[in-house]
Amino acid sequence: MLIVLAVLLLLNLLPGGTIGGHVLRRVDILGDVRPVPEVVSEPDSLLPPPPKVKPAFVDTCRSGMTCIEDYSDSTLRGMTPFYRALDELAAKPRPVRIAYFGDSFIEADILTADLRAMLQERYGGCGVGFVTITSPVNGYRPTVRHSFGGWQSHSVTDSVFFDRGKQGVSGHYFIPTPGAYVELGGQRKYASRLDTCERASIFFYNKGEARLSASVNKGEPQTGTFPPADGLREMDVTGRIGSVRWKVESADSTLFYGVAMDGTQGIAVDNFSLRGSSGLSLRSIPVRTMREFNELRPYDLIVLQYGLNVATERGRNYDRYRDGMLTTIAHLKQAFPQAGILIVGVGDREYKTEEGSLRTMPGIKNLIRYQQNLAADSGVAFWNMFEAMGGEGSMADMVHAKPSLANYDYTHINFRGGKHLAELLYEALVYGKEQYDRRRAYEAEP
């Protein structure tokens, strides 16, 4: 044992080495009892500083406000395209267009009229935007003087004699008879930027030769002749336009879709209301037609506001509707690849209980949850209008307000109610743009 101990003590005198690439440690049987020498650390000045971890930007929402929830993924199909367009508008003036699709809740330009007015006051623009050739509410729409004659009107909501392959982006198509006309006139009573516009257009398909005329401000007609073509056509006139009258001088195998009054820059809001629609009919519009319309009239934001014709009193399962709308949104993404998409949730709707009291339909609150998940699954944005209105019982409060903001069907708003909701949505859009600008500035910081 003494010999082994002596050998181990002597081995401590040998230097460390390597054998076959393996490092041999020094043998020190007294290592456990030997005092540990103090380790002298290198000064921090000789080392690189630790990396700074920049926290992620967190969106906030102002107290008392219902903000837009953006569920967009790497494809950025939420609000980003619209906010980018507003930046481009400031740098290089151009039209920034919003397509607002909905049901009877926005019919006659309710809500969209005031949203358009507020956006045009802030960002510029003029004119009422797109208007279908004929309309059952032309006498009630305060934002444009609209008259027409000599047309066969066809809508996707027709029970018979409707060819889905011919429909345009509004879900309509119109066939002229000899001498058919449509006239739009500016209107100043409702908003200040609607009395005149800078550009007026009419949209049509013509498999045969078509000859059209446009009379601006009741002046001499300007005539255009169009040979047969496969794609969607547009005839436009420019200038300070207070009114424009389009007339079909002659047309062979021609379909018409609508007319428009716009500015050459600033905001344009097109109201695509369709009474009784659930939104699912949008997927029946041919992609080719929508793409051709997008080439002539590209949108930066598409708003989808549906639900009144979907919700039932006790409805709990809206799986089929959600699946159909997933297809619809994919259809719109394919047709309008540059546009952001915003789903506006259904508003409050009341029903009478067995005791005769008014309550929010449970089916409404269930549908809102489905719409919110629809936005998340599609990677688009969502705005909870039900919450913005005030939540449960808010429609009854609007009906009984002085003056009233909604109708006694406890389902539809009136123009005063439309202005109230437009202000809430406008506030959410502007605040969302401010948050977008803050995020970009934060990300640009080192």
C-alpha positions as CSV (number, residue, x, y, z in Angstrom):
1,M,0.0,0.0,0.0
2,L,2.9,2.4,0.8
3,I,4.4,1.6,-2.6
4,V,1.1,2.3,-4.4
5,L,0.6,5.5,-2.5
6,A,4.2,6.6,-3.3
7,V,3.6,5.9,-7.0
8,L,0.3,7.9,-7.1
9,L,2.0,10.8,-5.4
10,L,4.8,10.6,-8.0
11,L,2.3,10.5,-10.9
12,N,1.1,14.0,-9.8
13,L,4.5,15.3,-11.0
14,L,3.9,14.1,-14.5
15,P,2.6,16.7,-17.0
16,G,-0.8,16.1,-18.7
17,G,-0.8,14.6,-22.2
18,T,-2.8,13.0,-24.9
19,I,-2.9,9.4,-26.1
20,G,-4.8,8.6,-29.3
21,G,-6.5,11.9,-29.3
22,H,-7.8,11.5,-25.7
23,V,-6.7,14.1,-23.1
24,L,-5.2,12.5,-19.9
25,R,-6.0,14.3,-16.7
26,R,-3.2,14.8,-14.1
27,V,-3.5,12.3,-11.2
28,D,-3.9,14.1,-7.8
29,I,-5.1,11.8,-5.0
30,L,-4.9,14.8,-2.6
31,G,-7.2,17.0,-4.9
32,D,-10.1,16.7,-2.5
33,V,-8.2,18.0,0.5
34,R,-5.9,20.5,-1.3
35,P,-7.1,24.2,-0.9
36,V,-8.8,25.5,-4.1
37,P,-6.9,28.5,-5.5
38,E,-8.9,31.7,-6.1
39,V,-10.0,32.1,-9.8
40,V,-9.1,35.5,-11.1
41,S,-11.8,36.4,-13.7
42,E,-11.0,38.5,-16.7
43,P,-12.3,42.1,-16.6
44,D,-15.7,42.7,-18.4
45,S,-14.0,45.4,-20.5
46,L,-12.2,42.7,-22.4
47,L,-15.5,40.8,-23.2
48,P,-18.2,41.8,-25.7
49,P,-21.3,43.2,-24.0
50,P,-24.3,40.9,-23.6
51,P,-26.8,41.2,-26.5
52,K,-29.8,43.5,-26.0
53,V,-33.1,41.6,-26.4
54,K,-35.7,43.9,-28.0
55,P,-39.2,43.1,-26.7
56,A,-41.9,42.5,-29.3
57,F,-44.2,45.4,-30.1
58,V,-47.5,45.0,-28.3
59,D,-50.7,46.5,-29.8
60,T,-52.8,48.4,-27.4
61,C,-56.5,49.5,-27.5
62,R,-57.8,52.7,-26.1
63,S,-60.1,52.4,-23.2
64,G,-63.8,52.3,-24.1
65,M,-63.0,51.6,-27.8
66,T,-63.6,48.4,-29.8
67,C,-60.4,47.9,-31.9
68,I,-59.9,45.9,-35.0
69,E,-58.3,42.5,-34.3
70,D,-55.9,41.6,-37.1
71,Y,-55.3,37.9,-37.4
72,S,-53.2,38.1,-40.6
73,D,-50.3,35.8,-41.1
74,S,-47.2,36.1,-43.3
75,T,-49.5,36.7,-46.4
76,L,-50.6,40.1,-44.8
77,R,-54.2,39.9,-45.9
78,G,-55.5,41.8,-42.9
79,M,-55.3,45.6,-42.6
80,T,-51.7,46.0,-43.8
81,P,-52.6,46.5,-47.5
82,F,-55.0,49.3,-46.6
83,Y,-52.6,51.1,-44.2
84,R,-49.8,50.8,-46.8
85,A,-52.2,52.3,-49.4
86,L,-52.8,55.3,-47.1
87,D,-49.0,55.8,-46.8
88,E,-48.7,55.7,-50.6
89,L,-51.6,58.2,-50.9
90,A,-49.6,60.6,-48.8
91,A,-46.4,60.1,-50.8
92,K,-47.9,59.9,-54.3
93,P,-51.6,60.7,-54.7
94,R,-53.8,57.9,-56.1
95,P,-57.2,56.4,-55.5
96,V,-57.5,54.2,-52.4
97,R,-60.6,52.0,-52.8
98,I,-62.7,50.1,-50.3
99,A,-65.3,47.6,-51.4
100,Y,-67.9,47.3,-48.7
101,F,-70.1,44.1,-49.1
102,G,-73.1,43.6,-47.0
103,D,-76.8,42.8,-46.7
104,S,-79.8,45.1,-46.1
105,F,-78.1,46.5,-43.0
106,I,-76.1,48.9,-45.3
107,E,-78.8,49.2,-48.0
108,A,-79.3,52.7,-49.5
109,D,-75.8,53.6,-48.4
110,I,-76.6,53.5,-44.7
111,L,-73.4,53.5,-42.6
112,T,-71.2,53.5,-45.7
113,A,-72.3,57.0,-46.6
114,D,-70.9,58.4,-43.4
115,L,-67.8,56.2,-43.4
116,R,-67.1,57.5,-46.9
117,A,-67.6,61.1,-45.9
118,M,-65.3,60.9,-42.8
119,L,-62.5,59.1,-44.8
120,Q,-62.8,61.6,-47.7
121,E,-62.6,64.5,-45.3
122,R,-59.4,63.1,-43.7
123,Y,-57.6,61.6,-46.7
124,G,-59.3,63.4,-49.7
125,G,-61.4,62.0,-52.5
126,C,-64.8,62.7,-53.9
127,G,-67.8,61.0,-55.5
128,V,-70.2,58.2,-54.4
129,G,-68.2,55.4,-56.0
130,F,-69.8,52.4,-57.7
131,V,-73.6,52.3,-58.3
132,T,-75.5,49.5,-60.0
133,I,-77.3,50.3,-63.2
134,T,-80.7,50.1,-61.6
135,S,-81.6,50.0,-57.9
136,P,-84.8,49.3,-55.9
137,V,-83.7,52.0,-53.4
138,N,-82.7,54.7,-55.7
139,G,-85.3,57.0,-54.3
140,Y,-84.1,56.5,-50.7
141,R,-80.3,56.8,-51.2
142,P,-79.4,60.3,-50.2
143,T,-75.8,60.2,-51.5
144,V,-76.6,60.3,-55.2
145,R,-79.4,61.3,-57.6
146,H,-80.0,58.1,-59.6
147,S,-82.4,57.6,-62.5
148,F,-82.6,55.0,-65.3
149,G,-84.8,53.5,-67.9
150,G,-84.9,50.7,-70.5
151,W,-83.1,48.0,-68.6
152,Q,-83.8,44.3,-67.9
153,S,-82.4,43.8,-64.4
154,H,-81.1,40.5,-63.1
155,S,-79.9,39.7,-59.5
156,V,-78.4,36.7,-57.8
157,T,-81.4,36.8,-55.4
158,D,-83.8,36.2,-58.3
159,S,-85.6,32.8,-58.1
160,V,-85.7,32.3,-61.9
161,F,-84.0,33.5,-65.1
162,F,-80.6,34.3,-63.5
163,D,-77.4,33.2,-65.2
164,R,-74.7,33.1,-62.5
165,G,-72.0,33.0,-65.2
166,K,-73.0,36.5,-66.3
167,Q,-73.1,38.3,-63.0
168,G,-70.7,41.0,-62.0
169,V,-69.0,41.9,-58.7
170,S,-72.2,43.3,-57.3
171,G,-74.2,40.1,-58.0
172,H,-76.2,41.7,-60.8
173,Y,-76.2,42.1,-64.6
174,F,-78.3,44.4,-66.8
175,I,-79.4,44.0,-70.4
176,P,-80.3,47.2,-72.3
177,T,-83.2,47.7,-74.6
178,P,-82.8,50.3,-77.4
179,G,-82.3,53.8,-75.9
180,A,-81.6,52.5,-72.4
181,Y,-80.0,55.2,-70.1
182,V,-78.7,55.6,-66.6
183,E,-78.0,59.0,-65.0
184,L,-76.1,59.9,-61.8
185,G,-76.1,63.3,-60.2
186,G,-74.0,64.7,-57.4
187,Q,-75.7,65.3,-54.1
188,R,-74.6,67.9,-51.5
189,K,-77.3,67.4,-48.9
190,Y,-75.7,64.5,-47.2
191,A,-72.0,65.0,-47.5
192,S,-69.8,67.8,-48.8
193,R,-67.7,65.8,-51.2
194,L,-70.5,64.2,-53.3
195,D,-71.7,67.2,-55.3
196,T,-69.0,66.8,-58.0
197,C,-66.5,64.2,-59.0
198,E,-63.4,64.1,-61.3
199,R,-64.0,60.9,-63.2
200,A,-67.2,59.0,-64.2
201,S,-67.2,55.4,-65.7
202,I,-69.5,52.7,-67.0
203,F,-68.6,49.0,-67.0
204,F,-69.8,46.4,-69.6
205,Y,-69.1,43.3,-71.7
206,N,-69.8,43.4,-75.4
207,K,-69.6,40.4,-77.6
208,G,-70.9,42.5,-80.5
209,E,-70.3,46.2,-81.3
210,A,-71.5,48.7,-78.8
211,R,-72.0,52.4,-79.2
212,L,-72.4,54.5,-76.0
213,S,-72.7,58.2,-75.3
214,A,-72.0,60.3,-72.2
215,S,-73.5,63.7,-71.5
216,V,-71.6,65.5,-68.7
217,N,-73.4,68.3,-66.9
218,K,-76.2,68.1,-69.5
219,G,-73.8,69.1,-72.2
220,E,-73.2,67.7,-75.7
221,P,-72.9,63.9,-75.7
222,Q,-69.5,62.3,-76.1
223,T,-69.8,59.1,-78.1
224,G,-67.6,56.0,-78.0
225,T,-67.8,53.0,-80.3
226,F,-66.5,49.6,-79.0
227,P,-65.7,46.7,-81.3
228,P,-66.4,43.1,-79.9
229,A,-64.0,42.0,-77.1
230,D,-63.7,39.2,-74.6
231,G,-62.9,41.2,-71.5
232,L,-64.6,43.7,-69.2
233,R,-64.7,47.2,-70.8
234,E,-64.9,50.7,-69.3
235,M,-65.8,54.0,-70.9
236,D,-64.9,57.0,-68.8
237,V,-65.1,60.8,-68.9
238,T,-63.1,63.3,-66.8
239,G,-63.5,66.8,-65.6
240,R,-65.6,68.6,-63.0
241,I,-68.6,66.4,-63.2
242,G,-71.8,67.3,-61.4
243,S,-74.0,64.9,-63.4
244,V,-73.5,62.3,-66.1
245,R,-76.0,60.6,-68.3
246,W,-75.0,57.4,-70.1
247,K,-77.1,56.2,-73.0
248,V,-76.9,53.0,-75.0
249,E,-77.1,54.2,-78.6
250,S,-76.7,50.6,-80.0
251,A,-75.6,47.4,-78.5
252,D,-75.3,43.8,-79.7
253,S,-74.9,41.0,-77.1
254,T,-73.9,43.5,-74.4
255,L,-74.1,43.2,-70.6
256,F,-73.8,46.1,-68.3
257,Y,-72.9,46.1,-64.6
258,G,-72.7,49.6,-63.1
259,V,-71.5,53.2,-63.2
260,A,-69.2,55.1,-60.9
261,M,-68.3,58.7,-59.8
262,D,-64.8,59.0,-58.3
263,G,-61.9,61.3,-57.6
264,T,-58.6,60.8,-59.3
265,Q,-57.0,60.5,-55.8
266,G,-58.2,60.0,-52.3
267,I,-60.7,57.6,-50.8
268,A,-63.5,55.8,-52.7
269,V,-66.0,53.6,-50.9
270,D,-68.2,51.3,-53.0
271,N,-71.4,50.0,-51.4
272,F,-72.2,46.5,-52.6
273,S,-75.4,45.8,-50.6
274,L,-77.6,42.9,-51.5
275,R,-80.9,42.4,-49.6
276,G,-81.3,39.0,-48.1
277,S,-77.7,37.9,-48.7
278,S,-75.7,35.8,-46.4
279,G,-72.4,36.5,-48.2
280,L,-72.1,33.0,-49.6
281,S,-73.3,34.1,-53.1
282,L,-70.0,36.0,-53.6
283,R,-68.3,32.6,-54.3
284,S,-70.6,32.1,-57.3
285,I,-69.2,35.2,-59.1
286,P,-66.7,34.0,-61.7
287,V,-63.1,34.6,-60.7
288,R,-62.3,35.8,-64.2
289,T,-65.0,38.5,-63.9
290,M,-63.8,39.7,-60.6
291,R,-60.2,39.7,-61.7
292,E,-61.1,41.8,-64.8
293,F,-63.0,44.2,-62.6
294,N,-60.0,44.3,-60.3
295,E,-57.8,45.4,-63.2
296,L,-60.1,48.3,-63.9
297,R,-61.0,49.1,-60.3
298,P,-58.4,47.6,-57.8
299,Y,-59.3,47.6,-54.1
300,D,-57.1,48.1,-51.1
301,L,-59.6,46.8,-48.6
302,I,-62.6,44.5,-48.8
303,V,-65.1,44.7,-46.0
304,L,-67.6,41.8,-45.4
305,Q,-70.6,42.6,-43.2
306,Y,-73.1,39.7,-43.1
307,G,-75.1,37.7,-40.5
308,L,-78.6,39.2,-40.3
309,N,-79.8,36.5,-42.7
310,V,-77.8,33.8,-41.1
311,A,-78.5,34.1,-37.3
312,T,-81.5,32.3,-35.9
313,E,-83.1,32.8,-32.5
314,R,-81.4,29.9,-30.8
315,G,-78.8,29.0,-33.3
316,R,-75.7,27.4,-31.8
317,N,-74.0,25.5,-34.7
318,Y,-72.9,27.6,-37.7
319,D,-70.3,25.2,-38.9
320,R,-71.7,25.0,-42.4
321,Y,-71.9,28.7,-42.7
322,R,-68.3,29.1,-41.5
323,D,-67.1,26.5,-44.0
324,G,-68.9,28.3,-46.8
325,M,-67.5,31.7,-45.8
326,L,-64.0,30.2,-45.7
327,T,-64.5,29.2,-49.3
328,T,-65.9,32.7,-50.1
329,I,-62.9,34.5,-48.5
330,A,-60.4,32.2,-50.4
331,H,-62.4,33.1,-53.6
332,L,-62.0,36.8,-52.9
333,K,-58.3,36.4,-52.1
334,Q,-57.8,34.8,-55.4
335,A,-59.7,37.4,-57.3
336,F,-58.3,40.5,-55.5
337,P,-54.7,39.4,-54.5
338,Q,-53.6,42.9,-53.4
339,A,-56.5,43.6,-51.1
340,G,-56.8,43.4,-47.3
341,I,-60.0,41.8,-45.9
342,L,-61.9,43.0,-42.8
343,I,-64.9,41.0,-41.4
344,V,-67.4,43.2,-39.6
345,G,-69.3,41.1,-37.1
346,V,-73.1,41.0,-37.1
347,G,-74.8,43.7,-35.0
348,D,-77.2,43.2,-32.1
349,R,-80.7,41.9,-32.9
350,E,-83.6,41.6,-30.4
351,Y,-86.4,39.2,-30.0
352,K,-89.4,39.0,-27.7
353,T,-89.3,36.3,-25.0
354,E,-92.4,34.4,-23.9
355,E,-92.8,37.0,-21.1
356,G,-92.9,39.7,-23.8
357,S,-89.5,41.4,-22.9
358,L,-86.9,42.2,-25.4
359,R,-83.6,40.3,-25.3
360,T,-80.6,39.9,-27.6
361,M,-81.0,36.7,-29.7
362,P,-78.7,34.1,-28.3
363,G,-78.0,33.0,-31.9
364,I,-76.4,36.4,-32.6
365,K,-73.8,36.0,-29.9
366,N,-73.0,32.5,-31.0
367,L,-72.6,33.7,-34.6
368,I,-70.2,36.4,-33.6
369,R,-67.9,33.8,-32.1
370,Y,-67.9,31.9,-35.3
371,Q,-67.2,35.1,-37.3
372,Q,-64.2,35.8,-35.1
373,N,-62.8,32.3,-35.6
374,L,-63.5,32.7,-39.3
375,A,-61.3,35.7,-39.4
376,A,-58.5,33.9,-37.5
377,D,-58.7,30.8,-39.7
378,S,-58.6,32.9,-42.8
379,G,-55.8,35.2,-41.7
380,V,-57.8,38.4,-42.0
381,A,-59.0,41.1,-39.7
382,F,-62.2,41.3,-37.5
383,W,-64.2,44.1,-36.0
384,N,-66.8,43.3,-33.3
385,M,-69.7,45.6,-34.2
386,F,-71.9,44.0,-31.6
387,E,-69.4,45.0,-28.9
388,A,-69.0,48.5,-30.4
389,M,-72.7,49.0,-30.4
390,G,-72.8,48.3,-26.6
391,G,-73.3,44.6,-26.5
392,E,-76.4,42.9,-25.3
393,G,-79.6,45.0,-25.6
394,S,-77.9,47.7,-27.6
395,M,-80.3,47.5,-30.5
396,A,-83.2,48.1,-28.2
397,D,-81.3,51.1,-26.8
398,M,-80.8,52.5,-30.3
399,V,-84.5,52.0,-31.2
400,H,-85.7,53.8,-28.0
401,A,-83.1,56.6,-28.3
402,K,-84.3,60.2,-28.8
403,P,-84.1,60.6,-31.7
404,S,-84.3,57.0,-32.7
405,L,-81.2,55.3,-34.2
406,A,-82.8,52.1,-35.4
407,N,-86.1,50.8,-36.7
408,Y,-88.8,49.0,-34.8
409,D,-88.0,45.7,-36.3
410,Y,-85.1,45.7,-33.8
411,T,-82.9,44.5,-36.6
412,H,-82.0,47.4,-38.9
413,I,-80.5,50.8,-38.2
414,N,-81.6,54.1,-39.8
415,F,-79.3,56.8,-41.2
416,R,-78.7,58.3,-37.7
417,G,-77.7,54.9,-36.4
418,G,-75.6,54.4,-39.5
419,K,-73.7,57.6,-38.7
420,H,-73.2,56.5,-35.1
421,L,-71.7,53.1,-36.2
422,A,-69.7,54.7,-39.0
423,E,-68.0,56.9,-36.4
424,L,-67.1,53.9,-34.3
425,L,-65.7,52.0,-37.3
426,Y,-63.9,55.1,-38.5
427,E,-62.3,55.6,-35.1
428,A,-61.1,52.0,-35.1
429,L,-59.6,52.3,-38.6
430,V,-57.8,55.5,-37.8
431,Y,-56.5,54.1,-34.5
432,G,-55.4,51.0,-36.2
433,K,-53.4,53.1,-38.7
434,E,-51.8,54.9,-35.8
435,Q,-50.8,51.6,-34.2
436,Y,-49.4,50.4,-37.5
437,D,-47.3,53.5,-37.8
438,R,-46.0,53.1,-34.2
439,R,-45.1,49.5,-34.9
440,R,-43.2,50.3,-38.0
441,A,-41.3,53.1,-36.2
442,Y,-40.5,50.7,-33.3
443,E,-39.2,48.0,-35.6
444,A,-37.0,50.5,-37.4
445,E,-35.3,51.4,-34.2
446,P,-31.9,49.6,-33.6
